Amino acid sequence: MRSLTPGVCSITLLLAAFVVSAQTSAPKIVEHDAFSIIGIEVRTSGEAEFTREGEIAGLWQRFYRERILDKIPNRADQNVYALYTDYAHDRMGEYTVVIGAKVKDKTQAPAGMVLKTIPAGEYVVVTSEKGLGATVIPSAWQKVWALEDKDRLGGKRAYKADFEVYGPATDPQNLQADLYIGLKREASDQK
């Protein structure tokens, strides 16, 4: 058996340490102010999204086909937002998805669209890989669920509002998003 040179051993150990730290590092937690988005919505469930009955892909198609972003007044930035809200109970139950844009205060929703407020609070931020949207976004959510199942998310999910933020140049073939997962406030923080 050949022995490894000290330089190769150092690199191997460094890579192994990097992999372990990447797998065990805690997600980033941020405090986020409340804001509103306007967009189009659909009611679905986690259970349905794992079957052909899912609604989210069709909502994204409609968003682009009907050029919804161009119809949203008083946009606060150039990003696209996907909001998950009005949860019945948890990720497998029913919830509402809204795809749209962040808007300035007191903006009214045009006909056929909805206005939703994302509450202030603590959010865990998980950034997706960059690539095909239909692959990297579900993969990022699977990471969130794995962290949640192992109690390594940084807190318990609130199931009030979670959202994704996509940059202004949203190419579905080369996509990346930040997922903001709402956390429950500790009892001592709710005074």
N, C-alpha and C positions, 0 to 999 in steps of 0.2 A: 504494500500500500504506500502511495506517495504522500509525503508530508507537505502541508501547505506552508508557504513562506509567511513570515510575520506580517507583511503588507496585505496579503490576501486574507489572512485571519482577521486583521483589523477591519478591513472593508466588509467582510462577512458579518462580523459582530456589529458594526455600525449599521449595516442594512437591516439586520435582525432587530436591533433596538428601535430603528425607525419604524419598522412594520408593527412591532408591539406597541409603541407609543401612539401610532396612528390609529390602531384598533382600540386603544383604551382611553384616548384623550376625550375629555368631556366636551359636549357640544357648547357652542357659544350662546350665552343668554344675554338678551338685550331688553331694555325698557323701551316701549314704543308708545308714542302718543296716539290718541284716537284720530281717525280720519275717515273720510267717506269715499266710496267708489260708486260709479254708475256703470251699469252694463246690462247684459242679458243673463237670465237665470234659468235653471232647471232643478227639479227635485229628483234625487236619485238615492241610492243606498250603496254602502260598501259591498254588500252581498251582490247587488245587481252589476256593479262595476267589474266583478270577476267573471261575468258571463257576457253573452251577446246582448243582454238587456241593458247594458251600460249606456248612459246618456252623455257623459263628459266629452267623448270624442266628437259626437254630433254637435255639441254646443260650440266646441272650438271650430269646427267646419263652418257653422253658421256665422260665428264671429268674424271669420275672414271673408267668407263668401259675401256677406251683407255689408262688409266694411264698417262694422259697428264702431270701431275706434274713431273713425272720421266723423261720426254723428254725435259724439259725446262732447257737450259744451263745458267750457271753463276747466279744462284739464290742468291739474297742478304740476304734472311732469309728463315725460314722454314714455313712461313705462306701461306695460300691460300687467294687470293684476288678475289673479284667479282666487276668489274667496270661497272658503268652505265654512258654512254657518248653519244656524238653526238645526243643530244636531238633535236627533230624537234621543240618543243615549251615548253611543260610542262609534268607532270607525266602521262597524259593520251595519249599523242602523241607518235610517234615512237622514239625509242632510240636503242643504241647498248649495248649489254651486253658482257663483256669479263671475262672469268674465267681463272685464271692462277696464276702466281707468280711474285713477285717483282724481278727485275734483276739489275745487275750492269751496269753502264754506258757503252755505245757503244756495247751492246750485240745485235746480230742479231736474228730475229725470225726464227725458223726452218720452213721448208715447211709445209703449212697447218695451221700455227699459225700467229698471228698478234702481233705487238709491239705497245703499246699505252702509251702515257705520261699523267700522272695525274698532272694537273697544281698546282703550289704553290698557297696558299691562305688560307682563313679562312674556317674552317669546323666545323660544329656542330657535336658532337659525341653523339650517342644514342647507348647504349648497350642493346642487346636483353636479354631476359630471357634465362635460360639454359633448354634445352629439345629437343624434336623432331624438327628437322630443318624445316620440312614442316609446322610447327605450329608457332615456336618462331620467325622466320625471317619475315614472313608476318605480324605477330603481331607487331614487332618492326617498320616495315614500316608504319603500320596503326597509330602508335604513332607519327611518323614523320609527316604524312599527317595531323593528328589532330592538332599538334602544328603549322604546316604551315598554316592551314586554320584559326587558331585563332591568327595569327601573334605573336606567342610565341616561334618561332624557334630560335630567337636570331638575325634574319636578314632575308632578302629575299633570296630565293634560286636562285643560279646562273644558274642552269640547264646546266652546262658545264661538270661537273664530280662529281659523288658520288661514294663511294666505301665501300665495306664490307671487314673486315679483320677477318679471322678465324685462330685460333691457329693451330700449326702443327699437333696435334692429332684431326683430324676432324672426329668425330663419328656422323653420321647423327641422331642417336638416342639420343645423349646427346651433343647438339651443342649450342655454344654461339658465337656471333659475335659483333664487334663494327661497327656501321654504321657511315660513315663520309659523311655528307651532305654539299656540297659546297655552300658557301654564296657569294652573290654579294658584291663587294668592294664598300664602300661609295665613292662618287664622290671626296671627299677631299683626299682619299687614293690613287687615280689613277693618281697622278701627275708624 
